[in-house]
Amino acid sequence: MNRDMLSRRLARKGYEVILAEDGAAGLDMMENEQPDLVLMDMGLPVMDGWTATAKAKANPNLATIPVIALTAHALEEDRIRAMEAGADDFDTKPVNLAGLLIKMEALLAS
């Protein structure tokens, strides 16, 4: 499932979705929009998701925004790397929407 399809499915579930083209733009959007939750693709151009997540979590204005890392890499090292960058949870692509929604709701409720 690509990001456009995922965003449409999330919108149909009632979520407001804002898309960033790269990690640097994503950080700017986080600062300006203050979202309730971020789905961070680790393979973003310009600034990858690992770096963008670490920078967001180091910024006091963004540190409390939950981040779910999304990556096509399903290795345990990738999950550990995402958590070390500051991600609050981790999911692999292609995304299983039902599983992702459970993770999203858990983070939004906490």
Stockholm file with secondary structure:
# STOCKHOLM 1.0

chainA/1-110         MNRDMLSRRLARKGYEVILAEDGAAGLDMMENEQPDLVLMDMGLPVMDGWTATAKAKANPNLATIPVIALTAHALEEDRIRAMEAGADDFDTKPVNLAGLLIKMEALLAS
#=GR chainA/1-110 SS CCHHHHHHHHHHTTCCCCCCSSHHHHHHHHHHHCCSCEEEETTCSSSCHHHHHHHHHHSTTTTTSCEEEEESCCSHHHHHHHHHHTCSEEEESSCCHHHHHHHHHHHHHC
#=GC SS_cons         CCHHHHHHHHHHTTCCCCCCSSHHHHHHHHHHHCCSCEEEETTCSSSCHHHHHHHHHHSTTTTTSCEEEEESCCSHHHHHHHHHHTCSEEEESSCCHHHHHHHHHHHHHC
//
